[in-house]
């Protein structure tokens, strides 16, 4: 007897709740767009087949994301997998003690195949592209999303065209090109989105990221891959944490993880759901919550952010929905706070995170810096930081807080003196 699976009903608008059978809706809800609102779509399921099968369990094999196929919208016999998922949940003992949170954890998504959590999204998106018979895949990216799209396109044997920005570090451009993608550079985000839209609408390319203006997030079929982060955390902790902190640009990860928790709760697999916390450089979601706006309005950033991967002035409907439904928070960040968090993760816990990933800790540090009675989390709360990618994606950013490497000197005594003077470490007897 086949294992029970959730039944895919189609796409549903998060705002007006309209339902659509057409799978190639990549620019948000057309009805809300006609009303002048950029609203996100999500995949709608009938969970009854799983609910009626008793307590929710997932098979032990295959290891990784595709263990959870019963709650995924694409279920190929041979998915274009690179072994994504099954990332560790690591306790942050030193930082947790300093913040008064002894149950603080990091979900290390940098251990995915292309070293970021985008692999979960792109595994689903490229599988869906194959299912639809798309002639090529495309995306608009400053690095992680593009590299992941290129890798999974290569795995699936599909051509790939990537649109990036002139300002993107060479490390990221190299990473995207290395997988065989055709990478082209644009002066502005708006220019790359316009070109990408033409490829999708004229040539049938499959977009793994969004291209609508204002943004609505990535293809809803791919966003479903981020749900598996919630499923894994639930298994690793044995329950839901009090909060999950997610670096957020267009909020694919934030919303996907929240949706995963919502489904686990609906199926009785967890007794509570966590608050979702959006770590965002410019704070459009934080402002929308604070001012009780129907939808986010563009922020006016003071300048570029060191967390360039998530440095969007636009919030999305899906991000705001995740925060409102979970009783969560948006936290606007500074470069100083992000680099302080990157340094703390590296030196106190041995985790070298990209600045955009360290934003999760920066947001938590900012929240916990309030007076004890005003801090949102307390010592008995479990809190999970999603570390979305590794520091080698943007090593140049770390030079802001790293000293130059000194010469060794002629003997060990000279080395000990250099280590003492340059690094402040007294190691001699």
DRENPA-357606 format. One line per 4 residues: number of its first residue (from 1); their letters; for each residue x, y, z of C-alpha. Coordinates in nm, 4 decimals, decimal comma, padded with zeros to 6 digits. Layout:
NUM) a) X:Y:Z ~ ...
end
This chain:
1) xxxx) 00,0000:00,0000:00,0000 ~ 00,1535:00,3393:-00,0978 ~ 00,2402:00,5840:00,1785 ~ -00,0173:00,8636:00,2268
5) xxxx) 00,0651:01,2017:00,0727 ~ -00,0874:01,5483:00,0925 ~ -00,2923:01,6247:-00,2177 ~ -00,1803:01,9294:-00,4168
9) xxxx) -00,4804:02,1520:-00,4983 ~ -00,3014:02,4322:-00,6851 ~ -00,1891:02,7831:-00,5937 ~ -00,3599:03,0160:-00,3482
13) xxxx) -00,3155:03,3886:-00,2847 ~ -00,2065:03,4752:00,0687 ~ -00,4086:03,7972:00,0549 ~ -00,7378:03,7411:-00,1275
17) xxxx) -00,7376:03,3584:-00,0988 ~ -00,8133:03,3160:-00,4702 ~ -00,7212:02,9732:-00,6055 ~ -00,5469:02,9019:-00,9349
21) xxxx) -00,4978:02,5762:-01,1237 ~ -00,2348:02,7242:-01,3602 ~ 00,1095:02,6171:-01,2295 ~ 00,3102:02,8798:-01,4217
25) xxxx) 00,2132:03,1795:-01,2099 ~ 00,5474:03,3232:-01,1076 ~ 00,4658:03,6930:-01,0562 ~ 00,2206:03,6717:-00,7672
29) xxxx) -00,1580:03,6864:-00,7575 ~ -00,2964:03,8282:-01,0853 ~ -00,6181:03,9437:-00,9169 ~ -00,4368:04,1382:-00,6463
33) xxxx) -00,1984:04,2763:-00,9076 ~ -00,4977:04,4140:-01,0981 ~ -00,6029:04,5851:-00,7731 ~ -00,2574:04,7416:-00,7352
37) xxxx) -00,1282:04,5049:-00,4624 ~ 00,1739:04,2749:-00,4943 ~ 00,0555:03,9598:-00,3150 ~ 00,2380:03,6274:-00,2931
41) xxxx) 00,1027:03,2879:-00,3933 ~ 00,1570:02,9612:-00,2098 ~ 00,0928:02,5955:-00,2889 ~ -00,2357:02,4764:-00,1390
45) xxxx) -00,2790:02,1198:-00,0100 ~ -00,5456:01,8877:00,1160 ~ -00,3789:01,7440:00,4274 ~ -00,6616:01,4974:00,4971
49) xxxx) -00,4800:01,1913:00,3519 ~ -00,1964:01,2453:00,5984 ~ -00,4197:01,3462:00,8906 ~ -00,6262:01,0302:00,8581
53) xxxx) -00,3183:00,8054:00,8547 ~ -00,2378:00,8533:01,2227 ~ 00,0647:01,0246:01,3824 ~ 00,2850:01,1985:01,1275
57) xxxx) 00,6128:01,0210:01,0610 ~ 00,8719:01,0589:00,7870 ~ 01,0826:00,7743:00,6448 ~ 01,4494:00,7540:00,7435
61) xxxx) 01,5578:00,7228:00,3795 ~ 01,6495:00,8793:00,1497 ~ 01,8558:01,1046:00,3729 ~ 01,7839:01,4726:00,3186
65) xxxx) 01,5072:01,6843:00,1739 ~ 01,3284:01,4163:-00,0275 ~ 01,2421:01,2230:00,2911 ~ 00,9590:01,4744:00,3227
69) xxxx) 00,8084:01,4192:-00,0232 ~ 00,4639:01,3493:00,1278 ~ 00,4417:01,7227:00,2082 ~ 00,6166:01,8512:-00,1047
73) xxxx) 00,4380:01,9607:-00,4237 ~ 00,6753:01,7845:-00,6674 ~ 00,7465:01,4136:-00,6246 ~ 00,9673:01,2879:-00,9094
77) xxxx) 01,0891:00,9303:-00,9076 ~ 01,4446:01,0529:-00,9649 ~ 01,4755:01,4104:-00,8393 ~ 01,7721:01,6249:-00,9475
81) xxxx) 01,9225:01,5927:-00,6004 ~ 02,2709:01,6765:-00,4732 ~ 02,2028:01,5507:-00,1204 ~ 02,0492:01,8733:00,0082
85) xxxx) 01,8995:01,8922:00,3561 ~ 01,9804:01,6960:00,6732 ~ 02,1853:01,9877:00,8077 ~ 02,3012:01,9914:01,1720
89) xxxx) 02,1451:02,1810:01,4598 ~ 02,4331:02,3010:01,6769 ~ 02,4023:02,4436:02,0311 ~ 02,5592:02,7885:02,0742
93) xxxx) 02,6694:02,7476:02,4341 ~ 02,8978:03,0494:02,4748 ~ 02,6839:03,3011:02,2891 ~ 02,3688:03,1595:02,4457
97) xxxx) 02,5120:03,2024:02,7954 ~ 02,6051:03,5625:02,7175 ~ 02,2546:03,6391:02,5877 ~ 02,0784:03,4598:02,8724
101) xxxx) 01,9550:03,1882:02,6352 ~ 02,1102:02,8526:02,7295 ~ 01,8899:02,6818:02,4682 ~ 02,0216:02,8736:02,1671
105) xxxx) 02,0917:02,6765:01,8489 ~ 02,2197:02,7340:01,4967 ~ 02,0754:02,5461:01,1990 ~ 02,3831:02,5219:00,9748
109) xxxx) 02,2449:02,5530:00,6236 ~ 02,5953:02,6283:00,4970 ~ 02,6421:02,2495:00,4876 ~ 02,4152:02,2133:00,1841
113) xxxx) 02,5767:02,1204:-00,1507 ~ 02,6349:02,4788:-00,2724 ~ 02,6829:02,5997:00,0848 ~ 02,3503:02,7781:00,1311
117) xxxx) 01,9873:02,7102:00,2149 ~ 01,8905:02,8079:-00,1398 ~ 01,9611:02,4450:-00,2335 ~ 01,6338:02,3432:-00,0725
121) xxxx) 01,4393:02,5898:-00,2861 ~ 01,6278:02,5156:-00,6073 ~ 01,5971:02,1380:-00,5703 ~ 01,2177:02,1787:-00,5738
125) xxxx) 01,2114:02,4513:-00,8388 ~ 01,4298:02,2639:-01,0873 ~ 01,2313:01,9448:-01,0278 ~ 00,9177:02,1440:-01,1115
129) xxxx) 01,0861:02,2866:-01,4229 ~ 01,1524:01,9316:-01,5404 ~ 00,7929:01,8344:-01,4665 ~ 00,6666:02,1243:-01,6806
133) xxxx) 00,9121:02,0551:-01,9636 ~ 01,0788:02,3974:-01,9379 ~ 01,3542:02,4528:-02,1995 ~ 01,5817:02,6372:-01,9529
137) xxxx) 01,5941:02,7796:-01,6009 ~ 01,6774:03,1343:-01,5026 ~ 01,7125:03,3497:-01,1957 ~ 01,8074:03,6967:-01,0766
141) xxxx) 02,0640:03,6758:-00,7996 ~ 02,3513:03,8357:-00,6148 ~ 02,5095:03,4968:-00,5575 ~ 02,3658:03,2177:-00,3445
145) xxxx) 02,0396:03,1744:-00,5346 ~ 02,2192:03,1948:-00,8675 ~ 02,4886:02,9442:-00,7733 ~ 02,2284:02,7005:-00,6457
149) xxxx) 02,0116:02,7409:-00,9556 ~ 02,3143:02,6799:-01,1780 ~ 02,4173:02,3695:-00,9842 ~ 02,0731:02,2082:-00,9934
153) xxxx) 02,0259:02,3012:-01,3581 ~ 02,3537:02,1240:-01,4316 ~ 02,2375:01,8245:-01,2298 ~ 01,9115:01,8160:-01,4283
157) xxxx) 02,0796:01,8732:-01,7650 ~ 01,9007:02,2040:-01,8278 ~ 02,0496:02,5242:-01,9725 ~ 02,0705:02,8093:-01,7227
161) xxxx) 02,0765:03,1893:-01,7668 ~ 02,1544:03,4046:-01,4630 ~ 02,1101:03,7807:-01,4217 ~ 02,3271:03,9439:-01,1563
165) xxxx) 02,4440:04,2935:-01,0574 ~ 02,7621:04,4731:-01,1574 ~ 02,8364:04,5314:-00,7876 ~ 02,8367:04,1622:-00,6894
169) xxxx) 03,1747:04,0373:-00,5544 ~ 03,3886:03,8406:-00,8004 ~ 03,3710:03,5388:-00,5675 ~ 02,9981:03,5134:-00,6269
173) xxxx) 03,0279:03,5643:-01,0028 ~ 03,2888:03,2868:-01,0172 ~ 03,0685:03,0534:-00,8180 ~ 02,7707:03,1105:-01,0491
177) xxxx) 02,9757:03,0646:-01,3658 ~ 03,1554:02,7545:-01,2410 ~ 02,8431:02,5389:-01,2782 ~ 02,8139:02,6231:-01,6471
181) xxxx) 02,5496:02,8944:-01,6306 ~ 02,5433:03,1864:-01,8721 ~ 02,5873:03,4777:-01,6305 ~ 02,5159:03,8346:-01,7413
185) xxxx) 02,5493:04,1490:-01,5314 ~ 02,3066:04,4415:-01,4992 ~ 02,3395:04,7857:-01,3440 ~ 02,0196:04,7641:-01,1338
189) xxxx) 01,7867:04,5050:-00,9874 ~ 01,5002:04,6469:-01,1890 ~ 01,6933:04,5970:-01,5150 ~ 01,7701:04,2327:-01,4431
193) xxxx) 01,4095:04,1612:-01,3449 ~ 01,2813:04,3109:-01,6698 ~ 01,5167:04,0967:-01,8798 ~ 01,4349:03,7859:-01,6825
197) xxxx) 01,0623:03,8444:-01,7291 ~ 01,1109:03,8502:-02,1062 ~ 01,2894:03,5161:-02,0956 ~ 01,0060:03,3647:-01,8925
201) xxxx) 00,7191:03,5107:-02,0947 ~ 00,8661:03,4934:-02,4450 ~ 01,0769:03,1767:-02,4285 ~ 00,9204:02,9689:-02,1491
205) xxxx) 01,2226:02,9741:-01,9195 ~ 01,1502:02,8554:-01,5659 ~ 01,2348:03,1196:-01,2996 ~ 01,3652:02,9948:-00,9661
209) xxxx) 01,3518:03,3481:-00,8227 ~ 01,1009:03,6298:-00,8587 ~ 01,1025:03,9059:-01,1147 ~ 00,7848:04,0998:-01,0313
213) xxxx) 00,7958:04,4638:-00,9285 ~ 00,7198:04,5173:-00,6437 ~ 00,8640:04,1764:-00,5447 ~ 00,6438:03,8872:-00,4306
217) xxxx) 00,9169:03,6287:-00,3677 ~ 01,0361:03,3287:-00,5656 ~ 00,8339:03,0604:-00,7402 ~ 00,5927:02,9222:-00,4797
221) xxxx) 00,6836:02,5676:-00,5882 ~ 01,0434:02,6277:-00,4849 ~ 00,9604:02,8067:-00,1589 ~ 00,8070:02,4768:-00,0434
225) xxxx) 01,1598:02,3386:-00,0112 ~ 01,2254:02,5660:00,2852 ~ 00,9487:02,3926:00,4810 ~ 01,1874:02,1036:00,5352
229) xxxx) 01,3990:02,3210:00,7666 ~ 01,1043:02,3274:01,0086 ~ 01,0536:01,9515:00,9743 ~ 01,4197:01,8850:01,0558
233) xxxx) 01,4290:02,1236:01,3528 ~ 01,1168:01,9566:01,4955 ~ 01,2885:01,6177:01,4741 ~ 01,6190:01,7470:01,6109
237) xxxx) 01,4654:01,9276:01,9083 ~ 01,1747:01,6916:01,9604 ~ 00,9418:01,9939:01,9687 ~ 00,8984:02,3417:01,8263
241) xxxx) 01,1278:02,6157:01,9599 ~ 00,9982:02,9434:02,0963 ~ 01,1360:03,1296:01,7950 ~ 01,3180:03,0855:01,4658
245) xxxx) 01,5294:03,3781:01,3436 ~ 01,5743:03,3972:00,9657 ~ 01,7753:03,6411:00,7505 ~ 01,5178:03,7980:00,5230
249) xxxx) 01,5245:03,9767:00,1884 ~ 01,2183:03,8708:-00,0084 ~ 01,1315:03,6235:00,2721 ~ 01,1271:03,2942:00,0782
253) xxxx) 01,2983:03,1221:00,3689 ~ 01,1026:03,3045:00,6368 ~ 00,7668:03,2143:00,4876 ~ 00,8655:02,8627:00,3821
257) xxxx) 00,9886:02,7751:00,7306 ~ 00,6746:02,9247:00,8852 ~ 00,4551:02,7235:00,6506 ~ 00,6375:02,4082:00,7559
261) xxxx) 00,5562:02,4780:01,1206 ~ 00,1946:02,5547:01,0339 ~ 00,1578:02,2191:00,8598 ~ 00,3191:02,0310:01,1478
265) xxxx) 00,0744:02,1973:01,3869 ~ -00,2241:02,1223:01,1622 ~ -00,1223:01,7567:01,1555 ~ -00,0721:01,7416:01,5331
269) xxxx) 00,3019:01,6835:01,5088 ~ 00,3865:01,9842:01,7308 ~ 00,1870:02,1355:02,0152 ~ 00,2908:02,4943:01,9512
273) xxxx) 00,4392:02,7011:01,6720 ~ 00,7393:02,9336:01,7034 ~ 00,7450:03,3064:01,6575 ~ 00,9207:03,3954:01,3333
277) xxxx) 01,1806:03,6729:01,3496 ~ 01,2922:03,8475:01,0294 ~ 01,6485:03,9807:01,0328 ~ 01,6514:04,2499:00,7634
281) xxxx) 01,9090:04,5215:00,6900 ~ 01,6605:04,7948:00,5973 ~ 01,3509:04,6909:00,7943 ~ 01,0510:04,7104:00,5568
285) xxxx) 00,8719:04,4301:00,7435 ~ 00,9533:04,5828:01,0819 ~ 00,8009:04,9104:00,9667 ~ 00,4890:04,7416:00,8256
289) xxxx) 00,4291:04,5730:01,1617 ~ 00,5017:04,8851:01,3612 ~ 00,2720:05,1054:01,1526 ~ 00,0091:04,8339:01,0961
293) xxxx) 00,0337:04,8640:00,7175 ~ -00,1634:04,6307:00,4932 ~ 00,1509:04,5529:00,2934 ~ 00,5169:04,6600:00,3166
297) xxxx) 00,6327:04,9860:00,1621 ~ 00,9842:05,0299:00,0212 ~ 01,2474:05,1389:00,2694 ~ 01,4849:05,4272:00,2006
301) xxxx) 01,8234:05,2806:00,2913 ~ 02,1032:05,5145:00,4005 ~ 02,3490:05,3261:00,1781 ~ 02,4599:04,9754:00,0813
305) xxxx) 02,4655:04,6966:00,3392 ~ 02,7426:04,4500:00,4137 ~ 02,4653:04,1866:00,4050 ~ 02,4148:04,2431:00,0319
309) xxxx) 02,2409:03,9065:-00,0240 ~ 01,9384:04,0204:00,1774 ~ 01,9744:04,3979:00,1462 ~ 01,6388:04,4647:-00,0151
313) xxxx) 01,4440:04,7845:00,0312 ~ 01,1296:04,5852:-00,0510 ~ 00,9355:04,3607:00,1838 ~ 00,6950:04,0973:00,0531
317) xxxx) 00,3443:03,9921:00,1395 ~ 00,4638:03,6417:00,2242 ~ 00,7176:03,7757:00,4737 ~ 00,4618:03,9950:00,6437
321) xxxx) 00,2137:03,7051:00,6543 ~ 00,4692:03,4835:00,8302 ~ 00,5344:03,7472:01,0958 ~ 00,1714:03,8353:01,1551
325) xxxx) 00,0472:03,4773:01,1671 ~ 00,3216:03,3722:01,4084 ~ 00,3139:03,6819:01,6291 ~ 00,6675:03,7499:01,5152
329) xxxx) 00,8958:04,0498:01,4761 ~ 01,0997:04,2265:01,2112 ~ 01,4381:04,3646:01,3157 ~ 01,6194:04,6326:01,1150
333) xxxx) 01,9971:04,5931:01,1367 ~ 02,3178:04,7927:01,1068 ~ 02,6421:04,6858:00,9425 ~ 02,8170:04,7206:01,2784
337) xxxx) 02,5732:04,4799:01,4418 ~ 02,6027:04,2286:01,1575 ~ 02,9834:04,2266:01,1632 ~ 02,9823:04,1983:01,5436
341) xxxx) 02,7597:03,8922:01,5091 ~ 02,9813:03,7432:01,2370 ~ 03,2847:03,7884:01,4602 ~ 03,1073:03,6322:01,7591
345) xxxx) 02,9945:03,3260:01,5628 ~ 03,3446:03,2724:01,4281 ~ 03,5476:03,3299:01,7429 ~ 03,3114:03,2000:02,0091
349) xxxx) 03,1444:02,9092:01,8287 ~ 03,3655:02,8173:01,5320 ~ 03,0993:02,9070:01,2719 ~ 03,2126:03,1290:00,9846
353) xxxx) 02,8935:03,2748:00,8393 ~ 02,8389:03,5102:00,5485 ~ 02,7321:03,8544:00,6788 ~ 02,3804:03,7940:00,5450
357) xxxx) 02,3682:03,4764:00,7560 ~ 02,5162:03,6380:01,0652 ~ 02,2229:03,8798:01,0437 ~ 02,0163:03,6207:01,2317
361) xxxx) 02,2401:03,6492:01,5374 ~ 02,2608:04,0273:01,4974 ~ 01,8818:04,0481:01,5206 ~ 01,8721:03,8299:01,8314
365) xxxx) 02,1529:04,0265:01,9981 ~ 01,9614:04,3467:01,9314 ~ 01,6401:04,2044:02,0770 ~ 01,8104:04,0606:02,3846
369) xxxx) 01,9957:04,3856:02,4533 ~ 01,6723:04,5344:02,5865 ~ 01,6028:04,5493:02,9580 ~ 01,5377:04,2042:03,1031
373) xxxx) 01,1659:04,2705:03,1416 ~ 01,1430:04,3881:02,7792 ~ 01,3522:04,1166:02,6148 ~ 01,1268:03,8895:02,4064
377) xxxx) 01,2940:03,5627:02,5066 ~ 01,3784:03,4099:02,8415 ~ 01,6183:03,1413:02,9674 ~ 01,3736:02,8551:02,9269
381) xxxx) 01,3032:02,9443:02,5608 ~ 01,4609:02,7451:02,2798 ~ 01,5639:02,9768:01,9955 ~ 01,7007:02,8680:01,6574
385) xxxx) 01,9104:03,0858:01,4273 ~ 01,9065:02,9842:01,0610 ~ 02,2640:03,0255:00,9359 ~ 02,1842:03,0463:00,5676
389) xxxx) 02,5307:03,0364:00,4097 ~ 02,9036:03,0275:00,4786 ~ 03,1553:03,3100:00,5146 ~ 03,3647:03,2137:00,2137
393) xxxx) 03,0799:03,3375:-00,0078 ~ 03,2003:03,6914:00,0753 ~ 03,5423:03,6753:00,2464 ~ 03,6161:04,0380:00,1665
397) xxxx) 03,3563:04,1569:00,4167 ~ 03,5497:04,0019:00,7048 ~ 03,8561:04,2161:00,6328 ~ 03,6744:04,4986:00,8129
401) xxxx) 03,7453:04,3300:01,1462 ~ 04,0491:04,1121:01,0706 ~ 04,4092:04,2335:01,1106 ~ 04,6746:04,1844:00,8444
405) xxxx) 04,8672:03,8572:00,8733 ~ 05,2133:03,9358:01,0161 ~ 05,5406:03,7723:00,9188 ~ 05,6419:03,4788:01,1380
409) xxxx) 05,9902:03,5959:01,2416 ~ 06,3120:03,3905:01,2522 ~ 06,2392:03,1682:01,5561 ~ 05,9653:03,0635:01,7988
413) xxxx) 06,0451:03,3406:02,0476 ~ 05,9882:03,5958:01,7722 ~ 05,6640:03,4215:01,6795 ~ 05,5439:03,4303:02,0412
417) xxxx) 05,6209:03,8020:02,0583 ~ 05,4354:03,8629:01,7321 ~ 05,1346:03,6623:01,8517 ~ 05,1319:03,8596:02,1777
421) xxxx) 05,1693:04,2009:02,0181 ~ 04,9534:04,1474:01,7087 ~ 04,6782:03,9211:01,8448 ~ 04,6907:03,9860:02,2193
425) xxxx) 04,7620:03,6208:02,3035 ~ 05,0242:03,5342:02,5699 ~ 05,1201:03,1752:02,4958 ~ 05,4730:03,1477:02,6344
429) x) 05,5602:02,9856:02,9641
end
